[in-house]
Amino acid sequence: MKTATAASKRPYAHPLDQLTADEIVHSANIVRAAKPTMDLIFNTITLKEPSKPVMMSYLGWDKSSPRVTHVEREALVILLERPSMKCYEAIVSLDTESVKSFEHIPDVQPILTMDEMFEVEELVVKDPRVAEECRELGIHDMSQVFADPWAIARHVNYPGRAKRMMQAFLYMRTCEDDNQYAHPLDFVPIIDLGKMEIVSIERIRPRDSKFTRPTIPQQNHNFLPEFIGEENFRKDVKPIIVQQPQGVSFTVKGNEIDWQKWNMRISMNYREGLVIHNVSYQDGAEKRPVFYRVSLSEMVVPYADPFEPHYRKHAFDVGEYGLGLCTNSLTLGCDCLGSIYYFDACFNDHQGKPFHMPNAICLHEEDAGVLFKHTDYRNGRAHTVRSRRLVISQIVTVANYDYGLYYYFYQDGTFEYQVKATGELNTHVMAEDETPGRYGVTVAPQINAQLHQHFFTMRIDPMIDGPNNSVVQVDTYPSEFPTGHPRNIMGNGFYAEYKTLKDTHEGQANPCYETARYWKIINENRIHPYTKSAMGWKIMNPAAIPFMPKPDSLVGSRAPFAQNALWVTPYDEKQMFAGGFYCNQSDGSDTLYSWANKERQSIQNKDIVVWLSFGIHHIPRVEDFPIMPVELAGFMLKPANFFIANPAMDVPPSNKAINKSVHADAAPSSSCCSGTTKL
C-alpha cells in the first residue's frame, strides 16, 4: 500500500482552499486586537467562500468581462461573548489584516463544539446530584459513568434560544473499552452551557412495568477484538491485496484532482465536511462544466418514541455538531484500501488555536465491476470492459453513529454519492418486565433500540454546460388507449411525459411509483443534435423515503426539508444549509421550506440549486447490536443525452495479464475479453 498526505500548513494556493493553521491563528488575533475588552469564545473560524460571480470569472467560466485574477481572502469568525453568551459574526480580511464587519446576531445559538462536549461530560460525572442518581441505580464508582451530550432541540421548560442548552444521555461501562450502549441509564441531565451547570435532571419512568425504576443491565455486549478473542476469529478469511504497481491514475495539485476526464477541487470545512467544487468533464476538445459545488447540506435523525425526553432526540448532525468537527483520522489499510492519497484538515478550538486532523479525506481508485459487455452469440466472441471509480471520502462519528460519506466518479460520466451508516444504536434501558411498545425493538435483555430515520439533504449547485439550468420531471404513463384500440392493438403502449418545473412551488416534488418518476437537470440553451432536446443529467434517487413524523411535530417544524425528496430554488449565497445557518435550538422559521414557499420564484433557465433528500428507514434488528453492519443509502446523477455516445468506449478492454486474475484452483483458462487485445 502507498500513501501520501497534503501538508496541513502549506501556503494558501487557491481561493477555495480551507484556512491554514497560520490563517486561523491570524484571524483570531485580528479579532482580539479589534475587540480587546470582550471576553470571546471562538466558536468557528472558517473560510468565507468568495462569491459565486467572482469565482465563475476566476475559474474561467464567465467570459463576459475581464477575468478576475485575485480574490480577497476572508475568514468568517463566529463568536460567543462571556458571560452573556451573545453571538457575534465577524468578517476578517486576511489581505488587509482587518475586521471588515462585526455584528451581533440576536436569538441564535451557533454550532456545538467538541470543547463543549468534553466540558459537559466532565461537569455531569462530577455533579453530586448525578452521583446520587447513580447510587440509587447501584453505581458507586463515577469513573464508570459516561455522558453523550446532545443538542436539546426545543425544551418546553427552556423555550427559545436565549439560553445555550444541552441534554446528556448517560451510560455505564464495566471497563475502559466496554460498550456503554449495553448499559444505558434512566435519567437525563439538562445543562445550561452559559453557566456550565446542570439546571434539572429528568427521570425516564418505565411505562408498562410494576417497577418505578429499572435496574441497569450488567451483561456486556462487546465487539472489540480483545473481547472477541483471537481464538474465536474466523480462520478461513484469506487476504485480498489491492495494488497498483504502476501507480495511480489520478493527479493531485494542491486540492485540485484530475482523473479520467474529470477535473474538480475539494475542500473541508467545519460544518459540511468534504465539499466538491468546480466539477468538469473533458469531452473531446471541450472542457464541459457540470457542477459548481456539491455538499451534504444537512442531516436529521428523528426518533419515533413520542414520550419525554425521546421526542427531543432528532440530531441535526451537520447543523448542530458539524461533519468536519466530527471527522475521523483515517487509517491506511482499514478505512481506505489500496494506493491512497490523504488530505489533512484544520479547525479551531475555543481559544482560536488550530487543531490538526491528519488523513481527514481519502482519495483512491477502486474496481467497480463491469462497465459494459457484449457477447456475439453467433461466434462466441465476448468483449468486456471493467469499470473503475474515483473515491473521495471521509468518515464521521457523531456520538453513537458513524457515517462513511463517499463521492464516486465513474468513467462513463456517472456521479454517485453514498452514505455507509454504521456504529452503534442509541439505546434506552427498560425495566425487567417492560416492553418497548410500538416504538422500539428489544435488541438485548432490557435494551430498547427505538425506531428512527436518517435523512440526508444534499445541496447540488449545477452548471450543466453553463450557469443557467432547469429541472424536468419525467413521468411514464400507460397508453390512454385500451387494448384492441387501433393505436394500442396489443395493449403494451406506454410513453414518457416531460414537465419543466417553472417555479419554487412546482420545484417541490416526491417520487411516484406509479409513473416511475425521475428528474433531469438540463441546459435549455444546449440542444442535443440527435434527440433535439436539451442536454442534461438524470437524477436517480432510489433511497428517497417518506418523513414519518407529523409535519407540525417538533422535529417536523424544525426539519421540513426532509418532507420532500426534491427541492429546486434560485441560487442565493445565503441559502447554504437546509435547516438554516443557525440550526441549533432553531424553530424552523429559516429553512429550505421557508425559502421555497415565501413566494413563487422562477427556477426555469436560471442559476438554480437542486436539493435532494434521501434516507434510511431504520427499524432496528437484533443483528444491529452491539455494532451495526453498514447500511447503504445514496443517489446517482447520470448523463442523459449529454454526450454523443457512450463516453467510456475509449476505456481499454480488461485483461487478466493486467489485473493478475487467476483461477482459484490454478487451472489455466482462456481470456473472457476481446481476443484481439494485446494489453
Buried (B, 14 or more C-beta within 10 A) or exposed (E): BEBEEBEBEEEBEBBBBBBBBBBBBBBBEBBEEEBEEBEBBBBBBBBBBBEBBBBBBBBEBBEEEEEBEEBEBBBBBBBBBEEEBBBBBBBBBBEEEEBEEBEEBEEBBBBBBBBBBEBBBEBBBEBEEBBEBBEEBEBEEBEBBBBBBBBBBBBEEBEEBBBBBBBBBBBBBBEEEBBBBBBBBBBBBBBBBBEEEBBBBBEBBBEEBEEEBBBBBEEBBBEEEEBEEEEEEEEEEEEEEBEEEEEBEBEBEBBBBBBBBBBBBBBBBBBBBBBBBBBBBBBEEEEBBBBBBBBBBBBBBBBBBEEEBBBBBBBBBBBBBBBBBBBBBBEBEEBBBBBBBBBBBBBBBBEBEBBEBEBBBBBBBBEBEEBBBEEEEEEEEBBBBBBBBBBBBBBBEBBBBBBBBBBBBBBBBBBBBBBBBBBBBBBBBBBEEBBBEEBBBBBBEBBBBBBBBBBBBBBBBBBBBBBBBBBBBBBBEEBEEEEEEEEBEEEEBEEEEEEBBBBBEBBBBBBEEEBEBBBBBBBBBBEBEEEEBBBBBBBBBEBBBEBBBEEEBBBBBBBBBBBBBBBBBBBEEEBBBBBBBBBBBBBBEBBBBBBBEEEEBEBBBBBBBBBBBBBBBBEBEEEBBBBBEEBEBBBBBBBBBBBEEEBBEEBEBBBBEEEEEEEEEEEEEEBBBBEEBEE
